[in-house]
Amino acid sequence: MLSTHDQAAVLERTAHLYSRVKSVIPDVEWPLHASYIDAINELKKERNAVVLAHNYQTPEIFHCVADITGDSLALARRAAETDADIIVLAGVHFMAETAKIVCPDKVVLIPDEKAGCSLAESITADDIRKLRQRYPGVPVVTYVNTTAEVKAESDICCTSGNAVDVVESLGTDSVIFLPDEYLGKYVALQTDVKIITWKGHCEVHERFTADELEDYRSRFDGLTIIAHPECPPDVLEAADFVGSTAQMQAFVHEKRPRRVLMVTECSMSDNVAADVTDVEFIRPCNLCPHMKRITLANIYDSLRTLEPRVEVDPAVADRARLAVERMLAVGK
């Protein structure tokens, strides 16, 4: 059994949390969520632990057990600042590695070690070494959606939110930009720096098409389409706004479009909709199978057992940390 607490008492203790998500979580589902949420929040206090949750996590995780939320850049920055002893990364493995890189003395947990990423799997450290031989002297900018070994071979990391600033911070005529081809092409449109790309793609974002978006426009009057730059170029051209998950979230909060379609992972719409109830969300629901490996149940188990732990070879971590710290310094 997860808990011996009286269910009515659990529901009373978590009522304030359900008020935040009741527009996106049905009443019938809440009692099961509530038991885990109550237990997780108690364990966090006992362990001096924090839960970091990416924007693609489901609402019961994002709004009800997470202490820190955001995109990859926000999670990296906040991980470096936390005074907790334990970090639970509700996201994918490369994010947990990044948290361990910037917090080497903390225990970092990933509730499911199989929570991977198609972008991270698309390139290796050896690939970068070969690219450096092919383009001698050209700096390597690596998207944070990569393994620690790949970061260690890079000059600087970036996220979708700061990619242009990172590229231009190097002061060079050209850069090798890895591994997301579509993000690289988008960055190339925003700068005079020559962008040398790689053939990596996000398995969620690459499934969207411009025809699909135009079909939604034809069916929903006054629709505003906002897209993540990991999408194919024709999708970005069809969108009204392009930005990182944090920038998309800010756009909806600030602009308050009457009707919006967020071209990114499906749970993102639920998480924003929970806070912006006056906006109608049209959902082209592409789910990330890796993000959805993280559940309340395995977050609870991870906190209870303090496993699985994320470890990064210290020699690799030291080199990767330089690339991450250079990224975090951009824009400060």
C-alpha positions in Angstrom: 0.0 0.0 0.0 1.2 3.5 -0.8 -0.5 5.1 2.2 -2.6 4.2 5.3 -3.9 7.7 5.5 -7.7 8.1 5.5 -8.7 9.0 1.9 -10.9 11.8 3.0 -8.0 13.4 4.9 -5.8 13.0 1.8 -8.3 14.7 -0.4 -8.7 17.5 2.1 -4.9 18.1 2.3 -4.6 18.1 -1.5 -7.8 20.1 -2.2 -5.8 23.4 -2.9 -3.7 21.5 -5.4 -6.7 20.1 -7.2 -8.1 23.6 -7.5 -5.1 24.4 -9.8 -5.7 21.5 -12.2 -9.4 20.7 -12.0 -9.9 22.2 -15.5 -7.5 19.6 -17.0 -7.9 16.5 -14.7 -11.3 14.8 -14.3 -12.8 14.4 -10.9 -12.8 10.7 -11.1 -9.0 10.5 -11.6 -8.1 12.8 -8.7 -8.3 10.4 -5.7 -5.6 8.1 -7.1 -3.4 11.1 -8.0 -4.0 12.7 -4.6 -2.7 9.7 -2.6 0.6 9.8 -4.5 0.8 13.6 -4.4 0.3 13.7 -0.6 2.9 11.0 0.0 5.5 12.6 -2.4 5.1 16.0 -0.8 5.7 14.5 2.6 8.7 12.6 1.5 10.2 15.7 0.0 10.2 17.4 3.4 11.7 14.3 5.1 14.5 14.0 2.5 15.2 17.7 1.9 14.4 16.9 -1.8 13.1 19.0 -4.7 11.3 17.8 -7.8 12.3 19.5 -11.1 9.7 19.0 -13.8 10.0 19.8 -17.5 7.1 21.6 -19.2 6.2 18.3 -20.9 5.3 16.5 -17.7 1.6 15.8 -17.0 -0.4 18.3 -14.9 -0.5 16.2 -11.8 3.3 16.2 -11.7 3.9 19.7 -13.1 1.5 21.6 -10.9 1.1 19.3 -7.8 4.6 17.9 -6.8 7.1 19.9 -8.7 9.1 22.6 -6.9 10.8 23.9 -9.9 9.3 23.9 -13.4 10.4 25.1 -16.8 12.3 24.4 -20.0 15.8 22.8 -20.2 17.5 26.2 -19.6 15.4 27.0 -16.5 15.9 23.6 -15.0 19.6 23.8 -15.5 19.8 27.2 -13.9 17.6 26.4 -11.0 19.3 23.1 -10.3 22.5 25.0 -9.9 20.9 27.2 -7.3 18.9 24.8 -5.1 20.1 24.0 -1.6 18.2 20.7 -1.5 20.2 17.5 -0.8 18.3 15.5 -3.4 17.0 16.4 -6.8 14.4 14.3 -8.5 14.3 15.0 -12.3 10.9 14.6 -13.7 12.0 14.7 -17.3 14.4 12.7 -19.5 17.8 11.3 -18.8 20.0 14.1 -20.3 18.2 16.6 -18.1 19.1 14.5 -15.0 22.7 14.3 -16.2 22.8 18.1 -16.6 21.5 18.5 -13.1 24.3 16.1 -11.8 26.9 18.0 -13.8 26.0 21.4 -12.3 25.4 19.8 -8.8 28.1 17.1 -8.5 27.7 16.8 -4.7 23.9 16.3 -4.7 22.0 13.0 -5.1 20.2 13.2 -8.5 17.4 10.8 -9.2 15.7 9.9 -12.5 12.4 7.9 -11.8 12.8 5.8 -14.9 16.3 5.3 -16.5 14.7 4.5 -19.8 13.4 8.0 -20.2 15.6 8.9 -23.1 15.6 11.3 -26.1 15.8 10.8 -29.8 18.0 13.9 -30.2 20.4 12.7 -27.5 20.6 9.3 -29.2 21.3 10.9 -32.6 24.9 11.9 -32.0 28.0 10.6 -30.1 31.2 12.1 -28.7 33.1 10.3 -31.5 30.8 12.1 -34.1 31.9 15.4 -32.7 35.6 14.5 -32.8 35.3 13.6 -36.5 33.4 16.9 -37.2 36.3 18.8 -35.5 38.7 17.1 -37.9 36.5 18.0 -40.9 36.0 21.6 -39.7 39.2 22.6 -37.9 38.9 25.6 -35.7 35.1 25.9 -35.9 33.5 26.0 -32.5 30.9 23.4 -31.5 27.6 24.5 -30.1 25.6 21.6 -28.6 21.9 21.6 -27.7 21.4 20.5 -24.1 19.3 17.6 -25.5 22.5 15.5 -25.5 24.5 13.1 -23.3 27.2 14.3 -20.9 29.8 12.7 -23.2 28.7 14.9 -26.1 28.6 18.0 -23.9 32.2 17.2 -22.8 33.3 17.4 -26.5 31.6 20.8 -27.0 32.6 24.4 -26.6 29.3 25.6 -25.3 25.7 24.3 -24.9 22.5 26.0 -25.7 18.7 25.6 -25.5 16.1 26.5 -28.0 15.5 29.7 -26.0 19.0 31.0 -26.1 20.5 29.4 -29.2 20.9 32.5 -31.2 22.5 34.4 -28.3 24.9 31.5 -27.7 25.9 31.3 -31.4 26.5 35.0 -31.6 28.4 35.1 -28.3 31.3 33.2 -29.9 32.2 35.9 -32.3 33.0 33.6 -35.2 31.9 33.4 -38.8 30.7 29.9 -38.5 29.7 27.3 -35.9 29.0 23.6 -35.8 25.4 23.3 -34.4 24.4 19.9 -33.0 22.3 17.8 -33.1 18.9 19.3 -34.0 18.8 20.0 -37.8 15.6 22.0 -37.7 16.6 24.1 -34.7 19.9 24.8 -36.5 18.1 25.9 -39.6 15.9 28.2 -37.6 18.9 29.7 -35.9 20.5 30.3 -39.3 17.6 32.5 -40.2 18.2 34.7 -37.2 21.9 35.3 -37.6 24.6 36.0 -40.1 26.8 33.3 -38.6 27.1 30.2 -40.9 25.4 27.2 -39.2 26.8 23.7 -39.9 24.0 21.3 -38.9 23.6 17.6 -38.1 20.7 15.3 -39.0 19.2 14.9 -35.6 15.4 15.3 -35.1 12.9 15.2 -32.2 10.6 12.3 -32.7 7.7 14.4 -31.4 8.2 17.6 -33.3 9.2 16.1 -36.6 5.7 14.5 -36.9 3.9 17.9 -37.3 3.2 19.1 -40.8 2.3 22.4 -42.4 -0.7 20.8 -44.0 -1.9 19.7 -40.6 -1.7 23.3 -39.3 -3.5 24.7 -42.3 -6.3 22.2 -41.7 -6.7 23.4 -38.2 -6.8 27.0 -39.4 -9.6 26.1 -41.8 -11.6 24.5 -39.0 -11.1 27.0 -36.1 -11.7 30.7 -36.6 -9.3 33.1 -35.0 -6.7 30.4 -34.3 -3.2 31.5 -33.2 -0.6 28.9 -33.9 2.7 28.9 -31.9 5.4 26.4 -32.6 8.6 25.0 -31.1 11.7 25.5 -33.3 12.4 21.7 -33.2 9.6 21.5 -35.8 10.3 21.2 -39.6 10.8 24.5 -41.4 7.5 24.4 -43.3 5.7 24.1 -39.9 7.6 27.1 -38.5 6.6 29.1 -41.6 3.0 28.3 -41.0 3.1 29.4 -37.4 2.2 32.8 -36.0 5.0 32.6 -33.4 8.0 30.4 -32.8 9.8 30.0 -29.5 11.0 27.7 -26.8 8.6 26.1 -24.4 9.2 28.9 -21.9 8.7 31.5 -24.6 5.5 29.8 -25.9 4.2 29.8 -22.3 5.0 33.5 -21.9 3.3 34.3 -25.2 0.0 32.7 -24.1 0.1 34.4 -20.7 0.9 37.8 -22.1 -1.1 37.8 -25.4 -4.1 35.8 -24.2 -5.1 34.7 -27.7 -8.8 33.7 -27.9 -7.9 30.3 -29.4 -4.4 28.8 -29.5 -2.7 25.7 -30.9 0.7 24.9 -29.3 2.8 22.9 -31.8 4.8 20.9 -29.3 4.4 18.0 -26.8 0.8 17.5 -25.7 1.1 18.0 -22.0 2.4 21.5 -22.5 -1.0 22.6 -23.5 -2.6 21.1 -20.4 -0.1 22.7 -18.1 -0.6 26.2 -19.6 -4.4 25.7 -19.8 -4.6 25.0 -16.1 -3.3 28.6 -15.5 -4.9 30.4 -18.4 -8.6 29.3 -18.3 -9.8 32.1 -20.5 -8.0 30.7 -23.6 -9.3 27.9 -25.7 -6.6 25.3 -26.5 -6.8 23.2 -29.7 -4.6 20.2 -29.1 -2.8 18.4 -31.9 -1.7 15.7 -29.4 1.7 14.3 -30.1 3.1 12.7 -26.9 6.7 12.1 -26.0 7.0 8.4 -25.0 10.1 9.2 -23.0 8.6 12.0 -20.9 5.5 9.8 -20.2 7.7 7.2 -18.5 7.8 9.5 -15.5 4.8 9.0 -13.3 3.7 9.9 -9.8 4.2 6.3 -8.8 7.8 6.1 -9.9 8.6 9.6 -8.5 7.3 8.2 -5.2 9.3 5.0 -5.5 12.4 7.0 -6.4 12.1 9.3 -3.4 11.4 6.3 -1.1 14.4 4.2 -2.3 16.7 7.0 -3.5 17.1 5.1 -6.7 17.9 5.1 -9.6 20.7 7.5 -9.1 22.3 9.4 -12.0 26.1 9.4 -12.0 28.5 11.0 -14.4 32.1 10.1 -14.7 34.0 13.0 -13.0 36.4 13.5 -15.9 33.5 13.8 -18.3 31.5 15.9 -15.9 34.3 18.5 -15.5 34.6 19.0 -19.2 30.8 19.0 -19.7 30.4 21.5 -16.9 32.5 24.1 -18.7 30.1 23.9 -21.7 27.0 24.2 -19.5 28.4 27.0 -17.4 29.3 29.0 -20.6 25.7 28.6 -21.7 24.4 29.7 -18.3 26.6 32.8 -18.4 25.1 34.0 -21.8 22.5 36.6 -21.2 23.3 37.1 -17.5 
